[in-house]
Amino acid sequence: MPDRTDGAAFFAENCVSCHGPGGRGDGPLANLVSEAPPDLTTLSPRNGGTFPAAQALSFIYGGPYSDGHLARIMPEFGERMTHDLVPVR
């Protein structure tokens, strides 16, 4: 099973450019996308204090699209995750 180190490496390789090293949406490419990347550190507070693990993993993997909208700025990473086992607790 992947551990925190694996997750940190995946984040560094795929997410930091937009979300920034601390996940606050301030990566070096954040100003180049049409919609600002969200501050990922607010996911738990915005969801009643609980991290929405299944929802976050689903979005990272490639769905669902928020509010049924088909447009998506963030790339889908499902193909890069096809051989990983992702624990959901």
N, C-alpha and C positions, 0 to 999 in steps of 0.2 A: 504494500500500500504506500502511496506517496505520503511524505511527511511534510512538516512545515518548511524544511529546507528545500524540498522539491517545489512546493508552492511558491516560495520566495524566488527561486530560480526562474520559474515560469512567469511570474509577475515581472521580474527584471527584464526578461527577454521579450515579453509581449505587451506589457501594460505601462511601464514607466514612461515611455515616450509621450503618452497623452495624460495619464493619471498622475505622473510624478512619483518620485521614490517613496514618498509618504502617503500616496493614494489620495492626495487632496485636489487633484484635477489641475495641477500646475506643471505638467511635464513640458519638455522643450517643444513639442508639436501641438500643444493645447490651443495655441492661438491660431493654428492653421486649419482647424476644423470648423465647420459651420455652426456647430452647437458645442458649447463648452463641456468638456468631460466632467462628470459629477465628482464631488468629493466623496470618495468611498468610505471615509471615516465616519460619515453620517448615516450609513446604512442601518446600523442598529438603532440609534436614536429615532430615526424616521419610521421604524417598525416596532414601536413599543418596547424598545430596549433589547430586542432579540435579533440576532443576525439572521437574515433571511437566506440561509445557506442554499436550500433547494432552488429558490428563485434566482439567486446570484449565479449559481452553477449553470442553471438553464440558460440564462442570458449569455454567459460567457461561451457556452457550448454553441449557441446559435439561435435561441428562441427563448421564451415567446417574445413577440414584439409588443411593446407597451401599447395599451389601449387599442390593440388590433391593428396598429399602423404598420404598414409593410416597409416603410423607409427605415434605414438603419445606418447610423454613422459608424458605430463600433464594428470592427471586423468580427466575423464568427471564428472561433478557435476550436470548434469541434473536431476538425480534421487533425489538429495538432494534439488532441487529447484522446484519440481513438485507441491507443494502446495503454493508456493510464487507467488505473482503478481510482475512482474519486470517492473517498469516504464522506458520507453525509451523516452528521451527528445531530 
